[in-house]
Amino acid sequence: MTTASEAPATYRLIDGKQTAEDIKVEIAAEVAQRKAAGFKTPHLAAVLVGHDGGSETYVRNKVLACERVGFESTLLRYEDDISEAELLAKVEELNQDDAIDGFIVQLPLPKHISAEKVIEAIRPEKDVDGFHPMNIGRMVAGLPALLPATPSGIVELLRRYGLVTDGKHCVVIGRSNIVGTPVSILLAKNLEPGNCTVTLCHSRTRNLADITRTADIVVAALGRPGFVTADMVRSGAVVIDVGTTRVEDASKKAGWALKGDVNFDEVAPKTSYITPVPGGVGPMTIAMLLLNTLRAAKGEVYPR
């Protein structure tokens, strides 16, 4: 098998880490200007239930990102035995707190708590994850909305790398409400980037490889490490890997490594552009969350 280091340099990495840093610089500059003009400092709150390792890391990075751009941030931690009623009461408290511009309840939640109930309880104007049905509905209708962070981050990467999407065939693998379905909607919109012909594939899709081989753009968002292999990708395709699964790796100090849904070593040499894992889509999710918080603070979507 050809390794990444041995592969011919025919593809270009889509550097989500650097792009996210660029966005943070832009946000920080706007926040500084708003503060100088006497506007309130944007304030993002995060609710973390339990001690899931991935969630702990993600929320910690959100707090650091808030510091980076000049936001205020609040982290509320609860043990995984908190009741659904208690958590919903905290959500309502945050809804009513005028000091908080936006907040997120980190997923996944313990099994005894309905994520759907929690998401629907968040006021749409404070839903900076972009998961509330009203924000999803406004997105579908082409109205201003707080967009889901990961899908909008994918679109922003395509925009900033100048990748042509108009008239292209995009295949999205995975139909989750968090990534697959919303990114399929955004890429089909009459926008730039957008205007793709989108095929949304999932666990019941037959002849998946035959479909993905027709794609100009492949978005892999199914949560199965190394699922997309070289035989599933046409030469010159753009590949966006959304996967971030922890797998055991004795060579790493932590004992694990993040793996994407794409077998990078196999697939990368066939592509024109590809996102790495880590350092691809992941950092963009936090950057777009910050952007949503700034938009919420400014009342861009829902007037304050």
N, C-alpha and C positions, 0 to 999 in steps of 0.2 A: 504493500500500500504506500502511496506517495504521502509524505508528511507535509505539513504546512511550510516547513523550512526548505524542503526540497522541491516544492511545487514551482512551476514557472510563474513568474510575476506578471500574470495576465489579468489578475483581478485586483480590485481596490477595496480595502476595508472601509466600512462606514463607521466612523469613530463616534459613537454615541457619547462617550465620556467627554471628549473635547467639545462636541456640539452642545451638550448640557452645560458645560462650563461657560460657553459663549452666551447661552441664554441667561444664565445666572448673572453674568456681568451686566447684561442689558437690564435685567430686573433690578439689580442693585442700584444702577444709575437712576432708574425711574423712581425707586423708593427714596433715594437721597434727595431727588428733586422735589418729591411730594412732601417729605419731611421739612425741607427748607421753606416750602410754601405754606407750612402750617397744617398740613393734612395729617390725619391719624396714621400711625405705623400699622401696617397690615399684621394681623395676628392669626396664626394657624394653630389649632389644637389637634392633638392626636390621642385617641383612646386605644389602649393596648390591653387586651384580656389574655391572661395566661402567660406562658413562657416559651412559645414557639420560637425556635432559633432563627428561622428566616424572618419572622415578623419583628423580632427584637432588633436584628441588624437593619432591616428596612426602616423601622421607626427611628432608630438612632441616626441613620443617615438623613432622615427628614429633618430632625432637630438641628443637625449640623448645617444642613442646607439653609435652614431659616436664618441661622446666625450669619451665614455667608452673604446673604442678600439683604440683611438688615431688618428682617421680620422679627416680631415677637413670637414666641412659641410656648405652648403648654403641653406637657405630656401627662396624661392621666392613666395610671396603671391599676389594674384590678386582677385578682386571682381568678382562675378559671372556674371557680365555684360561684361566681356572682350570678344572681338569678336574672332571667330575661327581663322581669319587671324592674329590677334595680338598674339594669343597663339602659332600658328605655327611659327611665326617669332621668338618668344622667344626660342622655341625648336631648331630652326636652329642656333640661337646664342649660345646655350649650346653645340650643335654639334660641333661648330667651336672653342670652348674655350678649349685650350689644358690644362688648369689648372683643368678642370673637368674630372674626370675619368669615372664617371657614373652618371646618373640622372634618376629620376622617375617623371612622371606626375601623381599625385594622382587621382585615380578614386573613385567615379563616377564624371563625368564632367557635367556641365549644359546641358540641352537638346539641346540647339542650337549649341553645339560643338560635332563633330563626334569623339568619342573615337578612332575609327579605323584609321581615318586620322592622329590623333595625334600619336598613337602608331607606325604607319608606317613611320612617319616623323623622329622618333628617330633613330640615327645611331645604327646599331646592336651591335657594339663594346661598346656602352655606355648604352645599354638597360639592366640595371641591374635588372629590373623587370622580364626580360625574356619573354616579350610578343610579340616582333617583329616577323613577319612571318619567317624571316631568322633564328632566334634562335629556333623557334618552328620546322621549317623544318629540321635544323641540329639535333635537338633532335630526331625527328622521324627517321632520317637516321642513327642515332647512331654515329654522328660526335660530336666533342667537341662543347659545346654551353653554353651560359649563360642561365641556366635553370630557369623556372618559380619558384619563391621563395616558395610559399606555397606547391606545389607538391613535390619539392625537399626536403623541410622541413619534409614532411610526410615520405618520403623514409629514410631520415636521422634518424628520430626517430626509425623507424623499425630496422635500422642498429645498432644504439647505444644500443638498448635494446636486441639485439641478437635474434630477432624474425625471425623464419624460414619462408621464403616466397616461396622457391623453390617448385614448384608443387602444391602450395595452390590455392584455389579458392577465388579470391577477387571480391567482388561486390562493385562497385562505384555507388552511388546514386547522380545524377547530372552530366550534360554534358557541363558545362561552359568551355570556352576557358581558364579561369584563373586557375581552379582547376580540375574539374572532368575529362575532356578529357586528359589533360597532365598527370595527375597522373595515369590514366588507361594505357597510353603509357609507362610511366616509369616502372610500376610494371610488365608489360608484357615483358620488355626487357630481353635479355640474360645477366643479370647483377646480382650482389649480393649487396643489396636485389633486387629481381626481379624474373623472371621465373614463374610468377603467370599465372594462367588461369583467365582472367579478363572478367567480365560481366559488361557492362556499361548500367545503367538503367536511366530512365528519366521520364518526365511527361506522356509520352504515353505508358510506360511499363505496360503490363497487369500482374496480379497476382504477384505484386512486393514482397509481403511478402513470397510467396512460393519460390521466387528466393533468397531473402536475407537469408532465413533459411538454404540454402545450402552453405553459405559462411563461409570460415575460417577467412576471414578478411572483414570487412565492413567499407567502407569509406563513410561517410554521408556528402555531400557537396551540399545541395540544398537550404539552406537559409530559412528553415521552422522550427521554434522552436518546439522541442519535437516531431518531426515527427516520428522518429524511436522508436518503443515501444518494450516491452519485447517479444511479440509474433512474432516479425520479426527477432529475433536473436537466433541462435543455441547456445547451452551450450558450453562454452569454446572458443567462438569466440574472435577475436581481433577487437575492435571497435575504429575507428578513427573519431572523431567528428570535422568537419571543421566549423560548424556553429558559428556565432558570431552576433546574432540579439539582438538589444536593445529592451527590453520589460519593460513596466511600472512596478515598484515595489516600493510601498509606504514605505516599510521597509528600503529602501536604502536612504542614504543622498542625492544622486544625483536624486532620484526619478525613477531610472531605473536600470536594471541589464542585464548583458549579458547572453543569453541563447543559448545553442547549438541546433543542429538538432536532438540530441538524448535525450530521456527522461531518464536522468542519473539514477535517483532513481530506476526506473523499470529495466533498462537494465544492469547496472553495475554488480549486483549479478550473472548474467548469463555468464559474460565474463571472460576471462583469463587476458586480458589487455584492458584498456580503457583510452582515453584521457579525462581530465576534461575540462570544459569551465567555467571561463577562466583558463589559465595556461597550456593549451595543445598545440594545433597546432599554435595558435596565436603568441606566442613569437618566434617560430621557423621561421616564415615568415621574421621577421626583421633580425634574425641571418643569414639566407641564403641570404638576400639582402646585408648584409655587406660582406659576403663571395664572392658574385658576384662582388661587388665593388673592393675587393682586387684582384680577378682574372683579372678584367678589367685593373686595375692599373699595373699588372704584364705582361699584354699582353698574358695571357695563351691561350685564345681562338682566338683572333684576334691580331696578332703581331703588336706592336706599332712602 
